[in-house]
Amino acid sequence: MREDRQRLDKWLWFARFAKSRTLAAKLVASGFVRVNGQRTDNPAKAISLEDVITVALGRATLVVRVADLGERRGPATEARQLYISLDPSGAPLAGDLAQDHARDLARDDDSR
């Protein structure tokens, strides 16, 4: 993959929207993620700087613009540098919401 692009699941994991890369992939594969307004179920979808990522959750919808691609999963302060919140209220994003939702998806899969 080109250096100016990154897999969607990897970016969601680096940005702490999911606790593991597997859960990030499940979040995407379950249809809860849009890239630039287009629904995608492909965790390997390439994203780049300035793309708008929408994560639709049961309790909230998170909309962010990709500010950086990241090189690792670091602390939360580092993860927040990877995106700019487009929430009109200006409220900070709670990555925990996305993580909770991804965990719920994993539990649903395990119970089947």
Gaussian input, Z-matrix of N, CA and C with variables (Angstrom, degrees):
# hf/3-21g

backbone

0 1
 N
 C     1     B1
 C     2     B2     1     A1
 N     3     B3     2     A2     1     D1
 C     4     B4     3     A3     2     D2
 C     5     B5     4     A4     3     D3
 N     6     B6     5     A5     4     D4
 C     7     B7     6     A6     5     D5
 C     8     B8     7     A7     6     D6
 N     9     B9     8     A8     7     D7
 C    10    B10     9     A9     8     D8
 C    11    B11    10    A10     9     D9
 N    12    B12    11    A11    10    D10
 C    13    B13    12    A12    11    D11
 C    14    B14    13    A13    12    D12
 N    15    B15    14    A14    13    D13
 C    16    B16    15    A15    14    D14
 C    17    B17    16    A16    15    D15
 N    18    B18    17    A17    16    D16
 C    19    B19    18    A18    17    D17
 C    20    B20    19    A19    18    D18
 N    21    B21    20    A20    19    D19
 C    22    B22    21    A21    20    D20
 C    23    B23    22    A22    21    D21
 N    24    B24    23    A23    22    D22
 C    25    B25    24    A24    23    D23
 C    26    B26    25    A25    24    D24
 N    27    B27    26    A26    25    D25
 C    28    B28    27    A27    26    D26
 C    29    B29    28    A28    27    D27
 N    30    B30    29    A29    28    D28
 C    31    B31    30    A30    29    D29
 C    32    B32    31    A31    30    D30
 N    33    B33    32    A32    31    D31
 C    34    B34    33    A33    32    D32
 C    35    B35    34    A34    33    D33
 N    36    B36    35    A35    34    D34
 C    37    B37    36    A36    35    D35
 C    38    B38    37    A37    36    D36
 N    39    B39    38    A38    37    D37
 C    40    B40    39    A39    38    D38
 C    41    B41    40    A40    39    D39
 N    42    B42    41    A41    40    D40
 C    43    B43    42    A42    41    D41
 C    44    B44    43    A43    42    D42
 N    45    B45    44    A44    43    D43
 C    46    B46    45    A45    44    D44
 C    47    B47    46    A46    45    D45
 N    48    B48    47    A47    46    D46
 C    49    B49    48    A48    47    D47
 C    50    B50    49    A49    48    D48
 N    51    B51    50    A50    49    D49
 C    52    B52    51    A51    50    D50
 C    53    B53    52    A52    51    D51
 N    54    B54    53    A53    52    D52
 C    55    B55    54    A54    53    D53
 C    56    B56    55    A55    54    D54
 N    57    B57    56    A56    55    D55
 C    58    B58    57    A57    56    D56
 C    59    B59    58    A58    57    D57
 N    60    B60    59    A59    58    D58
 C    61    B61    60    A60    59    D59
 C    62    B62    61    A61    60    D60
 N    63    B63    62    A62    61    D61
 C    64    B64    63    A63    62    D62
 C    65    B65    64    A64    63    D63
 N    66    B66    65    A65    64    D64
 C    67    B67    66    A66    65    D65
 C    68    B68    67    A67    66    D66
 N    69    B69    68    A68    67    D67
 C    70    B70    69    A69    68    D68
 C    71    B71    70    A70    69    D69
 N    72    B72    71    A71    70    D70
 C    73    B73    72    A72    71    D71
 C    74    B74    73    A73    72    D72
 N    75    B75    74    A74    73    D73
 C    76    B76    75    A75    74    D74
 C    77    B77    76    A76    75    D75
 N    78    B78    77    A77    76    D76
 C    79    B79    78    A78    77    D77
 C    80    B80    79    A79    78    D78
 N    81    B81    80    A80    79    D79
 C    82    B82    81    A81    80    D80
 C    83    B83    82    A82    81    D81
 N    84    B84    83    A83    82    D82
 C    85    B85    84    A84    83    D83
 C    86    B86    85    A85    84    D84
 N    87    B87    86    A86    85    D85
 C    88    B88    87    A87    86    D86
 C    89    B89    88    A88    87    D87
 N    90    B90    89    A89    88    D88
 C    91    B91    90    A90    89    D89
 C    92    B92    91    A91    90    D90
 N    93    B93    92    A92    91    D91
 C    94    B94    93    A93    92    D92
 C    95    B95    94    A94    93    D93
 N    96    B96    95    A95    94    D94
 C    97    B97    96    A96    95    D95
 C    98    B98    97    A97    96    D96
 N    99    B99    98    A98    97    D97
 C   100   B100    99    A99    98    D98
 C   101   B101   100   A100    99    D99
 N   102   B102   101   A101   100   D100
 C   103   B103   102   A102   101   D101
 C   104   B104   103   A103   102   D102
 N   105   B105   104   A104   103   D103
 C   106   B106   105   A105   104   D104
 C   107   B107   106   A106   105   D105
 N   108   B108   107   A107   106   D106
 C   109   B109   108   A108   107   D107
 C   110   B110   109   A109   108   D108
 N   111   B111   110   A110   109   D109
 C   112   B112   111   A111   110   D110
 C   113   B113   112   A112   111   D111
 N   114   B114   113   A113   112   D112
 C   115   B115   114   A114   113   D113
 C   116   B116   115   A115   114   D114
 N   117   B117   116   A116   115   D115
 C   118   B118   117   A117   116   D116
 C   119   B119   118   A118   117   D117
 N   120   B120   119   A119   118   D118
 C   121   B121   120   A120   119   D119
 C   122   B122   121   A121   120   D120
 N   123   B123   122   A122   121   D121
 C   124   B124   123   A123   122   D122
 C   125   B125   124   A124   123   D123
 N   126   B126   125   A125   124   D124
 C   127   B127   126   A126   125   D125
 C   128   B128   127   A127   126   D126
 N   129   B129   128   A128   127   D127
 C   130   B130   129   A129   128   D128
 C   131   B131   130   A130   129   D129
 N   132   B132   131   A131   130   D130
 C   133   B133   132   A132   131   D131
 C   134   B134   133   A133   132   D132
 N   135   B135   134   A134   133   D133
 C   136   B136   135   A135   134   D134
 C   137   B137   136   A136   135   D135
 N   138   B138   137   A137   136   D136
 C   139   B139   138   A138   137   D137
 C   140   B140   139   A139   138   D138
 N   141   B141   140   A140   139   D139
 C   142   B142   141   A141   140   D140
 C   143   B143   142   A142   141   D141
 N   144   B144   143   A143   142   D142
 C   145   B145   144   A144   143   D143
 C   146   B146   145   A145   144   D144
 N   147   B147   146   A146   145   D145
 C   148   B148   147   A147   146   D146
 C   149   B149   148   A148   147   D147
 N   150   B150   149   A149   148   D148
 C   151   B151   150   A150   149   D149
 C   152   B152   151   A151   150   D150
 N   153   B153   152   A152   151   D151
 C   154   B154   153   A153   152   D152
 C   155   B155   154   A154   153   D153
 N   156   B156   155   A155   154   D154
 C   157   B157   156   A156   155   D155
 C   158   B158   157   A157   156   D156
 N   159   B159   158   A158   157   D157
 C   160   B160   159   A159   158   D158
 C   161   B161   160   A160   159   D159
 N   162   B162   161   A161   160   D160
 C   163   B163   162   A162   161   D161
 C   164   B164   163   A163   162   D162
 N   165   B165   164   A164   163   D163
 C   166   B166   165   A165   164   D164
 C   167   B167   166   A166   165   D165
 N   168   B168   167   A167   166   D166
 C   169   B169   168   A168   167   D167
 C   170   B170   169   A169   168   D168
 N   171   B171   170   A170   169   D169
 C   172   B172   171   A171   170   D170
 C   173   B173   172   A172   171   D171
 N   174   B174   173   A173   172   D172
 C   175   B175   174   A174   173   D173
 C   176   B176   175   A175   174   D174
 N   177   B177   176   A176   175   D175
 C   178   B178   177   A177   176   D176
 C   179   B179   178   A178   177   D177
 N   180   B180   179   A179   178   D178
 C   181   B181   180   A180   179   D179
 C   182   B182   181   A181   180   D180
 N   183   B183   182   A182   181   D181
 C   184   B184   183   A183   182   D182
 C   185   B185   184   A184   183   D183
 N   186   B186   185   A185   184   D184
 C   187   B187   186   A186   185   D185
 C   188   B188   187   A187   186   D186
 N   189   B189   188   A188   187   D187
 C   190   B190   189   A189   188   D188
 C   191   B191   190   A190   189   D189
 N   192   B192   191   A191   190   D190
 C   193   B193   192   A192   191   D191
 C   194   B194   193   A193   192   D192
 N   195   B195   194   A194   193   D193
 C   196   B196   195   A195   194   D194
 C   197   B197   196   A196   195   D195
 N   198   B198   197   A197   196   D196
 C   199   B199   198   A198   197   D197
 C   200   B200   199   A199   198   D198
 N   201   B201   200   A200   199   D199
 C   202   B202   201   A201   200   D200
 C   203   B203   202   A202   201   D201
 N   204   B204   203   A203   202   D202
 C   205   B205   204   A204   203   D203
 C   206   B206   205   A205   204   D204
 N   207   B207   206   A206   205   D205
 C   208   B208   207   A207   206   D206
 C   209   B209   208   A208   207   D207
 N   210   B210   209   A209   208   D208
 C   211   B211   210   A210   209   D209
 C   212   B212   211   A211   210   D210
 N   213   B213   212   A212   211   D211
 C   214   B214   213   A213   212   D212
 C   215   B215   214   A214   213   D213
 N   216   B216   215   A215   214   D214
 C   217   B217   216   A216   215   D215
 C   218   B218   217   A217   216   D216
 N   219   B219   218   A218   217   D217
 C   220   B220   219   A219   218   D218
 C   221   B221   220   A220   219   D219
 N   222   B222   221   A221   220   D220
 C   223   B223   222   A222   221   D221
 C   224   B224   223   A223   222   D222
 N   225   B225   224   A224   223   D223
 C   226   B226   225   A225   224   D224
 C   227   B227   226   A226   225   D225
 N   228   B228   227   A227   226   D226
 C   229   B229   228   A228   227   D227
 C   230   B230   229   A229   228   D228
 N   231   B231   230   A230   229   D229
 C   232   B232   231   A231   230   D230
 C   233   B233   232   A232   231   D231
 N   234   B234   233   A233   232   D232
 C   235   B235   234   A234   233   D233
 C   236   B236   235   A235   234   D234
 N   237   B237   236   A236   235   D235
 C   238   B238   237   A237   236   D236
 C   239   B239   238   A238   237   D237
 N   240   B240   239   A239   238   D238
 C   241   B241   240   A240   239   D239
 C   242   B242   241   A241   240   D240
 N   243   B243   242   A242   241   D241
 C   244   B244   243   A243   242   D242
 C   245   B245   244   A244   243   D243
 N   246   B246   245   A245   244   D244
 C   247   B247   246   A246   245   D245
 C   248   B248   247   A247   246   D246
 N   249   B249   248   A248   247   D247
 C   250   B250   249   A249   248   D248
 C   251   B251   250   A250   249   D249
 N   252   B252   251   A251   250   D250
 C   253   B253   252   A252   251   D251
 C   254   B254   253   A253   252   D252
 N   255   B255   254   A254   253   D253
 C   256   B256   255   A255   254   D254
 C   257   B257   256   A256   255   D255
 N   258   B258   257   A257   256   D256
 C   259   B259   258   A258   257   D257
 C   260   B260   259   A259   258   D258
 N   261   B261   260   A260   259   D259
 C   262   B262   261   A261   260   D260
 C   263   B263   262   A262   261   D261
 N   264   B264   263   A263   262   D262
 C   265   B265   264   A264   263   D263
 C   266   B266   265   A265   264   D264
 N   267   B267   266   A266   265   D265
 C   268   B268   267   A267   266   D266
 C   269   B269   268   A268   267   D267
 N   270   B270   269   A269   268   D268
 C   271   B271   270   A270   269   D269
 C   272   B272   271   A271   270   D270
 N   273   B273   272   A272   271   D271
 C   274   B274   273   A273   272   D272
 C   275   B275   274   A274   273   D273
 N   276   B276   275   A275   274   D274
 C   277   B277   276   A276   275   D275
 C   278   B278   277   A277   276   D276
 N   279   B279   278   A278   277   D277
 C   280   B280   279   A279   278   D278
 C   281   B281   280   A280   279   D279
 N   282   B282   281   A281   280   D280
 C   283   B283   282   A282   281   D281
 C   284   B284   283   A283   282   D282
 N   285   B285   284   A284   283   D283
 C   286   B286   285   A285   284   D284
 C   287   B287   286   A286   285   D285
 N   288   B288   287   A287   286   D286
 C   289   B289   288   A288   287   D287
 C   290   B290   289   A289   288   D288
 N   291   B291   290   A290   289   D289
 C   292   B292   291   A291   290   D290
 C   293   B293   292   A292   291   D291
 N   294   B294   293   A293   292   D292
 C   295   B295   294   A294   293   D293
 C   296   B296   295   A295   294   D294
 N   297   B297   296   A296   295   D295
 C   298   B298   297   A297   296   D296
 C   299   B299   298   A298   297   D297
 N   300   B300   299   A299   298   D298
 C   301   B301   300   A300   299   D299
 C   302   B302   301   A301   300   D300
 N   303   B303   302   A302   301   D301
 C   304   B304   303   A303   302   D302
 C   305   B305   304   A304   303   D303
 N   306   B306   305   A305   304   D304
 C   307   B307   306   A306   305   D305
 C   308   B308   307   A307   306   D306
 N   309   B309   308   A308   307   D307
 C   310   B310   309   A309   308   D308
 C   311   B311   310   A310   309   D309
 N   312   B312   311   A311   310   D310
 C   313   B313   312   A312   311   D311
 C   314   B314   313   A313   312   D312
 N   315   B315   314   A314   313   D313
 C   316   B316   315   A315   314   D314
 C   317   B317   316   A316   315   D315
 N   318   B318   317   A317   316   D316
 C   319   B319   318   A318   317   D317
 C   320   B320   319   A319   318   D318
 N   321   B321   320   A320   319   D319
 C   322   B322   321   A321   320   D320
 C   323   B323   322   A322   321   D321
 N   324   B324   323   A323   322   D322
 C   325   B325   324   A324   323   D323
 C   326   B326   325   A325   324   D324
 N   327   B327   326   A326   325   D325
 C   328   B328   327   A327   326   D326
 C   329   B329   328   A328   327   D327
 N   330   B330   329   A329   328   D328
 C   331   B331   330   A330   329   D329
 C   332   B332   331   A331   330   D330
 N   333   B333   332   A332   331   D331
 C   334   B334   333   A333   332   D332
 C   335   B335   334   A334   333   D333

   B1=1.4568
   B2=1.5242
   B3=1.3037
   B4=1.4587
   B5=1.5195
   B6=1.3363
   B7=1.4642
   B8=1.5266
   B9=1.3393
   B10=1.4617
   B11=1.5289
   B12=1.3284
   B13=1.4616
   B14=1.5279
   B15=1.3456
   B16=1.4620
   B17=1.5225
   B18=1.3207
   B19=1.4662
   B20=1.5265
   B21=1.3258
   B22=1.4551
   B23=1.5262
   B24=1.3246
   B25=1.4682
   B26=1.5293
   B27=1.3126
   B28=1.4641
   B29=1.5317
   B30=1.3366
   B31=1.4606
   B32=1.5316
   B33=1.3286
   B34=1.4647
   B35=1.5248
   B36=1.3148
   B37=1.4662
   B38=1.5294
   B39=1.3339
   B40=1.4654
   B41=1.5290
   B42=1.3518
   B43=1.4605
   B44=1.5263
   B45=1.3305
   B46=1.4608
   B47=1.5337
   B48=1.3279
   B49=1.4569
   B50=1.5206
   B51=1.3332
   B52=1.4590
   B53=1.5182
   B54=1.3069
   B55=1.4693
   B56=1.5292
   B57=1.3399
   B58=1.4657
   B59=1.5267
   B60=1.3125
   B61=1.4570
   B62=1.5274
   B63=1.3098
   B64=1.4652
   B65=1.5284
   B66=1.3312
   B67=1.4723
   B68=1.5257
   B69=1.3218
   B70=1.4723
   B71=1.5251
   B72=1.3218
   B73=1.4661
   B74=1.5243
   B75=1.3342
   B76=1.4710
   B77=1.5245
   B78=1.3261
   B79=1.4610
   B80=1.5270
   B81=1.3192
   B82=1.4661
   B83=1.5336
   B84=1.3300
   B85=1.4585
   B86=1.5327
   B87=1.3267
   B88=1.4694
   B89=1.5212
   B90=1.3237
   B91=1.4667
   B92=1.5117
   B93=1.3330
   B94=1.4578
   B95=1.5250
   B96=1.3398
   B97=1.4625
   B98=1.5238
   B99=1.3307
   B100=1.4694
   B101=1.5200
   B102=1.3215
   B103=1.4604
   B104=1.5179
   B105=1.3269
   B106=1.4670
   B107=1.5290
   B108=1.3256
   B109=1.4647
   B110=1.5172
   B111=1.3181
   B112=1.4577
   B113=1.5266
   B114=1.3139
   B115=1.4713
   B116=1.5252
   B117=1.3090
   B118=1.4556
   B119=1.5212
   B120=1.3159
   B121=1.4606
   B122=1.5263
   B123=1.3335
   B124=1.4570
   B125=1.5316
   B126=1.3282
   B127=1.4682
   B128=1.5238
   B129=1.3278
   B130=1.4664
   B131=1.5222
   B132=1.3233
   B133=1.4642
   B134=1.5240
   B135=1.3127
   B136=1.4642
   B137=1.5218
   B138=1.3280
   B139=1.4613
   B140=1.5218
   B141=1.3294
   B142=1.4586
   B143=1.5297
   B144=1.3083
   B145=1.4594
   B146=1.5216
   B147=1.3056
   B148=1.4673
   B149=1.5281
   B150=1.3272
   B151=1.4623
   B152=1.5227
   B153=1.3298
   B154=1.4575
   B155=1.5321
   B156=1.3301
   B157=1.4634
   B158=1.5268
   B159=1.3199
   B160=1.4663
   B161=1.5201
   B162=1.3197
   B163=1.4630
   B164=1.5258
   B165=1.3371
   B166=1.4605
   B167=1.5232
   B168=1.3075
   B169=1.4546
   B170=1.5184
   B171=1.3030
   B172=1.4617
   B173=1.5117
   B174=1.3311
   B175=1.4668
   B176=1.5160
   B177=1.3188
   B178=1.4669
   B179=1.5192
   B180=1.3191
   B181=1.4547
   B182=1.5195
   B183=1.3178
   B184=1.4579
   B185=1.5193
   B186=1.3313
   B187=1.4669
   B188=1.5208
   B189=1.3312
   B190=1.4591
   B191=1.5211
   B192=1.3182
   B193=1.4680
   B194=1.5189
   B195=1.3229
   B196=1.4648
   B197=1.5370
   B198=1.3411
   B199=1.4650
   B200=1.5213
   B201=1.3352
   B202=1.4610
   B203=1.5222
   B204=1.3162
   B205=1.4590
   B206=1.5145
   B207=1.2896
   B208=1.4569
   B209=1.5150
   B210=1.3162
   B211=1.4589
   B212=1.5165
   B213=1.3444
   B214=1.4563
   B215=1.5171
   B216=1.3217
   B217=1.4629
   B218=1.5209
   B219=1.3080
   B220=1.4491
   B221=1.5150
   B222=1.3266
   B223=1.4655
   B224=1.5291
   B225=1.3310
   B226=1.4694
   B227=1.5241
   B228=1.3287
   B229=1.4689
   B230=1.5259
   B231=1.3032
   B232=1.4746
   B233=1.5276
   B234=1.3160
   B235=1.4684
   B236=1.5218
   B237=1.3235
   B238=1.4656
   B239=1.5235
   B240=1.3171
   B241=1.4690
   B242=1.5375
   B243=1.3163
   B244=1.4599
   B245=1.5242
   B246=1.3346
   B247=1.4602
   B248=1.5231
   B249=1.3383
   B250=1.4613
   B251=1.5251
   B252=1.3205
   B253=1.4513
   B254=1.5241
   B255=1.3211
   B256=1.4586
   B257=1.5246
   B258=1.3370
   B259=1.4607
   B260=1.5251
   B261=1.3376
   B262=1.4610
   B263=1.5316
   B264=1.3243
   B265=1.4656
   B266=1.5244
   B267=1.3343
   B268=1.4543
   B269=1.5157
   B270=1.3331
   B271=1.4644
   B272=1.5187
   B273=1.3079
   B274=1.4592
   B275=1.5216
   B276=1.3120
   B277=1.4584
   B278=1.5052
   B279=1.2984
   B280=1.4600
   B281=1.5127
   B282=1.3254
   B283=1.4531
   B284=1.5173
   B285=1.3439
   B286=1.4567
   B287=1.5285
   B288=1.3432
   B289=1.4666
   B290=1.5172
   B291=1.3179
   B292=1.4620
   B293=1.5230
   B294=1.3237
   B295=1.4543
   B296=1.5290
   B297=1.3399
   B298=1.4694
   B299=1.5270
   B300=1.3314
   B301=1.4556
   B302=1.5315
   B303=1.3198
   B304=1.4662
   B305=1.5208
   B306=1.3291
   B307=1.4698
   B308=1.5287
   B309=1.3531
   B310=1.4636
   B311=1.5308
   B312=1.3326
   B313=1.4647
   B314=1.5268
   B315=1.3224
   B316=1.4602
   B317=1.5295
   B318=1.3242
   B319=1.4719
   B320=1.5181
   B321=1.3608
   B322=1.4645
   B323=1.5204
   B324=1.3274
   B325=1.4686
   B326=1.5190
   B327=1.3253
   B328=1.4585
   B329=1.5309
   B330=1.3256
   B331=1.4590
   B332=1.5166
   B333=1.3068
   B334=1.4860
   B335=1.4944
   A1=108.33
   A2=116.62
   A3=120.90
   A4=110.31
   A5=115.22
   A6=119.79
   A7=113.49
   A8=117.38
   A9=120.27
   A10=111.90
   A11=116.78
   A12=122.12
   A13=109.31
   A14=114.34
   A15=119.66
   A16=108.34
   A17=116.45
   A18=120.83
   A19=109.45
   A20=115.56
   A21=121.59
   A22=111.83
   A23=118.58
   A24=120.34
   A25=111.32
   A26=116.54
   A27=120.52
   A28=110.20
   A29=116.36
   A30=120.28
   A31=110.36
   A32=118.15
   A33=121.15
   A34=110.83
   A35=116.33
   A36=121.03
   A37=110.45
   A38=118.02
   A39=121.69
   A40=110.90
   A41=116.92
   A42=121.85
   A43=112.37
   A44=116.52
   A45=123.75
   A46=114.04
   A47=116.43
   A48=120.39
   A49=109.97
   A50=116.83
   A51=122.20
   A52=108.39
   A53=115.57
   A54=121.17
   A55=112.23
   A56=116.38
   A57=120.05
   A58=108.01
   A59=114.65
   A60=118.25
   A61=110.03
   A62=117.21
   A63=121.24
   A64=110.59
   A65=116.37
   A66=119.53
   A67=110.81
   A68=117.99
   A69=121.22
   A70=109.66
   A71=116.51
   A72=120.69
   A73=110.85
   A74=117.54
   A75=121.20
   A76=111.05
   A77=116.67
   A78=121.21
   A79=109.80
   A80=116.09
   A81=121.08
   A82=110.21
   A83=116.97
   A84=121.43
   A85=112.32
   A86=116.47
   A87=120.70
   A88=112.44
   A89=117.62
   A90=121.15
   A91=115.62
   A92=118.04
   A93=120.54
   A94=113.79
   A95=117.59
   A96=120.58
   A97=110.25
   A98=115.30
   A99=122.12
   A100=108.46
   A101=115.23
   A102=121.35
   A103=106.61
   A104=115.98
   A105=122.20
   A106=111.50
   A107=115.64
   A108=121.29
   A109=114.89
   A110=118.52
   A111=122.26
   A112=110.17
   A113=116.36
   A114=120.44
   A115=108.82
   A116=115.75
   A117=120.44
   A118=109.42
   A119=115.71
   A120=120.07
   A121=109.59
   A122=115.50
   A123=122.32
   A124=110.76
   A125=118.23
   A126=120.44
   A127=113.23
   A128=118.05
   A129=121.67
   A130=112.99
   A131=117.90
   A132=120.60
   A133=109.44
   A134=115.75
   A135=121.06
   A136=109.86
   A137=115.94
   A138=120.67
   A139=108.12
   A140=115.19
   A141=119.51
   A142=109.25
   A143=115.88
   A144=121.41
   A145=109.90
   A146=115.89
   A147=125.18
   A148=114.02
   A149=119.82
   A150=120.09
   A151=108.57
   A152=116.16
   A153=121.93
   A154=107.63
   A155=115.04
   A156=121.85
   A157=108.11
   A158=116.12
   A159=122.16
   A160=107.69
   A161=115.29
   A162=121.10
   A163=106.75
   A164=116.25
   A165=121.68
   A166=108.63
   A167=115.44
   A168=121.64
   A169=109.34
   A170=116.64
   A171=120.96
   A172=112.82
   A173=117.09
   A174=121.03
   A175=114.41
   A176=117.70
   A177=120.35
   A178=110.00
   A179=115.33
   A180=121.64
   A181=106.52
   A182=115.80
   A183=121.62
   A184=108.88
   A185=116.50
   A186=121.75
   A187=107.58
   A188=115.74
   A189=120.85
   A190=110.21
   A191=115.05
   A192=121.78
   A193=107.13
   A194=116.58
   A195=121.84
   A196=108.41
   A197=115.55
   A198=121.30
   A199=111.54
   A200=116.72
   A201=121.48
   A202=107.72
   A203=116.63
   A204=120.35
   A205=113.13
   A206=118.33
   A207=120.19
   A208=112.68
   A209=114.58
   A210=120.77
   A211=112.26
   A212=116.29
   A213=120.00
   A214=108.81
   A215=116.05
   A216=121.18
   A217=106.45
   A218=115.34
   A219=120.74
   A220=111.43
   A221=116.27
   A222=120.18
   A223=111.03
   A224=115.68
   A225=121.24
   A226=111.98
   A227=117.54
   A228=119.58
   A229=110.80
   A230=116.48
   A231=120.82
   A232=110.32
   A233=117.05
   A234=121.78
   A235=111.18
   A236=118.07
   A237=121.37
   A238=112.17
   A239=117.45
   A240=121.07
   A241=111.52
   A242=117.05
   A243=120.90
   A244=113.09
   A245=117.93
   A246=119.87
   A247=111.64
   A248=113.43
   A249=122.16
   A250=105.80
   A251=116.79
   A252=120.54
   A253=109.68
   A254=116.87
   A255=122.02
   A256=110.73
   A257=116.10
   A258=121.64
   A259=108.14
   A260=118.45
   A261=120.71
   A262=113.89
   A263=117.13
   A264=118.95
   A265=110.97
   A266=115.96
   A267=119.69
   A268=112.90
   A269=116.49
   A270=120.11
   A271=109.77
   A272=116.75
   A273=118.19
   A274=110.52
   A275=115.69
   A276=119.85
   A277=110.88
   A278=114.67
   A279=119.50
   A280=107.42
   A281=116.49
   A282=120.86
   A283=110.76
   A284=116.03
   A285=120.12
   A286=111.53
   A287=117.83
   A288=120.05
   A289=110.24
   A290=116.53
   A291=120.68
   A292=110.02
   A293=116.80
   A294=120.01
   A295=111.10
   A296=116.68
   A297=120.24
   A298=110.40
   A299=115.98
   A300=120.55
   A301=110.76
   A302=116.96
   A303=120.62
   A304=110.51
   A305=116.90
   A306=120.69
   A307=110.45
   A308=116.28
   A309=120.13
   A310=110.42
   A311=116.83
   A312=120.63
   A313=110.36
   A314=116.16
   A315=120.32
   A316=109.92
   A317=117.26
   A318=120.43
   A319=111.35
   A320=116.16
   A321=120.16
   A322=110.55
   A323=117.11
   A324=121.26
   A325=110.72
   A326=117.25
   A327=121.73
   A328=112.57
   A329=116.64
   A330=119.70
   A331=112.85
   A332=116.92
   A333=120.59
   A334=111.21
   D1=146.87
   D2=-179.78
   D3=-64.44
   D4=153.26
   D5=-177.27
   D6=-68.82
   D7=-19.02
   D8=179.50
   D9=-91.13
   D10=12.14
   D11=178.96
   D12=-133.87
   D13=160.23
   D14=178.52
   D15=-150.01
   D16=150.47
   D17=176.43
   D18=-62.71
   D19=140.75
   D20=-179.85
   D21=-59.65
   D22=-46.75
   D23=-178.46
   D24=-63.00
   D25=-37.99
   D26=179.61
   D27=-66.03
   D28=-42.80
   D29=179.88
   D30=-64.88
   D31=-43.55
   D32=178.76
   D33=-59.79
   D34=-37.42
   D35=177.99
   D36=-69.97
   D37=-47.64
   D38=178.11
   D39=-58.25
   D40=-39.84
   D41=-177.59
   D42=-82.04
   D43=3.22
   D44=175.98
   D45=66.15
   D46=33.75
   D47=172.26
   D48=-86.35
   D49=-9.08
   D50=176.78
   D51=-147.15
   D52=146.86
   D53=-176.29
   D54=-73.39
   D55=-25.75
   D56=177.81
   D57=-139.95
   D58=162.93
   D59=178.60
   D60=-68.21
   D61=-32.84
   D62=177.28
   D63=-61.82
   D64=-44.21
   D65=178.49
   D66=-67.14
   D67=-34.70
   D68=176.27
   D69=-62.70
   D70=-43.20
   D71=178.70
   D72=-63.12
   D73=-40.17
   D74=178.77
   D75=-65.43
   D76=-37.96
   D77=178.39
   D78=-60.41
   D79=-43.74
   D80=179.50
   D81=-70.36
   D82=-49.84
   D83=-176.46
   D84=-60.96
   D85=-27.22
   D86=179.62
   D87=-80.92
   D88=-1.72
   D89=174.73
   D90=86.39
   D91=18.48
   D92=-177.80
   D93=-93.13
   D94=4.24
   D95=-175.10
   D96=-124.15
   D97=137.76
   D98=174.28
   D99=-121.54
   D100=145.70
   D101=174.87
   D102=-120.20
   D103=118.94
   D104=-177.72
   D105=52.53
   D106=40.56
   D107=175.92
   D108=83.70
   D109=-6.53
   D110=-178.94
   D111=-102.08
   D112=123.17
   D113=178.39
   D114=-63.90
   D115=138.61
   D116=176.27
   D117=-134.79
   D118=144.13
   D119=174.59
   D120=-120.34
   D121=18.03
   D122=-178.60
   D123=-105.29
   D124=103.67
   D125=-179.58
   D126=-60.25
   D127=-22.43
   D128=-179.10
   D129=-87.69
   D130=4.09
   D131=-179.85
   D132=-56.26
   D133=132.63
   D134=-179.43
   D135=-80.67
   D136=129.83
   D137=174.46
   D138=-117.52
   D139=161.16
   D140=179.53
   D141=-141.14
   D142=176.24
   D143=-179.61
   D144=-56.23
   D145=144.46
   D146=178.62
   D147=77.10
   D148=-4.60
   D149=174.47
   D150=-65.07
   D151=148.51
   D152=177.50
   D153=-104.07
   D154=122.83
   D155=-179.03
   D156=-108.42
   D157=128.77
   D158=176.53
   D159=-117.24
   D160=126.09
   D161=177.37
   D162=-116.42
   D163=113.11
   D164=-178.54
   D165=-92.77
   D166=118.70
   D167=-178.90
   D168=-117.91
   D169=167.35
   D170=179.74
   D171=-61.42
   D172=-37.65
   D173=-175.49
   D174=-103.99
   D175=-9.64
   D176=-177.29
   D177=-164.79
   D178=160.69
   D179=171.36
   D180=-120.11
   D181=122.05
   D182=-178.39
   D183=-101.81
   D184=128.43
   D185=178.89
   D186=-124.35
   D187=122.44
   D188=-177.85
   D189=-136.54
   D190=156.13
   D191=172.54
   D192=-107.26
   D193=134.37
   D194=-179.73
   D195=-70.52
   D196=118.49
   D197=179.89
   D198=-100.39
   D199=-26.17
   D200=179.87
   D201=-157.00
   D202=155.80
   D203=-177.88
   D204=-90.49
   D205=-25.44
   D206=178.03
   D207=77.35
   D208=156.27
   D209=-179.80
   D210=-122.54
   D211=-12.67
   D212=-178.54
   D213=-159.96
   D214=168.99
   D215=173.07
   D216=-91.74
   D217=102.91
   D218=-178.65
   D219=-104.73
   D220=-163.18
   D221=178.91
   D222=-66.39
   D223=165.42
   D224=-177.20
   D225=-57.00
   D226=-37.31
   D227=179.86
   D228=-62.79
   D229=-37.07
   D230=177.53
   D231=-71.66
   D232=-39.62
   D233=-179.62
   D234=-62.39
   D235=-37.08
   D236=-179.27
   D237=-66.27
   D238=-16.98
   D239=177.81
   D240=-77.49
   D241=-10.85
   D242=-177.12
   D243=-83.78
   D244=-13.32
   D245=-176.95
   D246=-145.63
   D247=161.04
   D248=174.01
   D249=-119.39
   D250=125.42
   D251=179.85
   D252=-70.11
   D253=133.67
   D254=176.47
   D255=-105.25
   D256=14.97
   D257=177.87
   D258=-65.97
   D259=122.23
   D260=-177.50
   D261=-60.17
   D262=-25.28
   D263=-179.45
   D264=-75.93
   D265=-15.19
   D266=-178.82
   D267=76.21
   D268=7.53
   D269=179.89
   D270=-66.91
   D271=141.97
   D272=177.19
   D273=-66.34
   D274=149.06
   D275=-179.77
   D276=-75.28
   D277=144.52
   D278=174.74
   D279=-106.97
   D280=97.51
   D281=177.87
   D282=-58.16
   D283=-25.26
   D284=179.31
   D285=-61.20
   D286=-32.27
   D287=177.85
   D288=-60.28
   D289=-47.21
   D290=179.90
   D291=-65.57
   D292=-40.56
   D293=-179.88
   D294=-64.24
   D295=-42.26
   D296=178.04
   D297=-61.02
   D298=-43.07
   D299=-178.96
   D300=-64.75
   D301=-42.94
   D302=178.81
   D303=-63.30
   D304=-39.05
   D305=177.63
   D306=-63.36
   D307=-40.56
   D308=178.05
   D309=-61.64
   D310=-40.54
   D311=177.97
   D312=-61.32
   D313=-43.08
   D314=-178.89
   D315=-64.18
   D316=-40.62
   D317=178.12
   D318=-63.25
   D319=-40.69
   D320=178.43
   D321=-60.95
   D322=-41.61
   D323=179.05
   D324=-65.08
   D325=-40.44
   D326=-178.29
   D327=-67.85
   D328=-28.66
   D329=-176.57
   D330=-82.75
   D331=-6.95
   D332=-178.59
   D333=-83.51

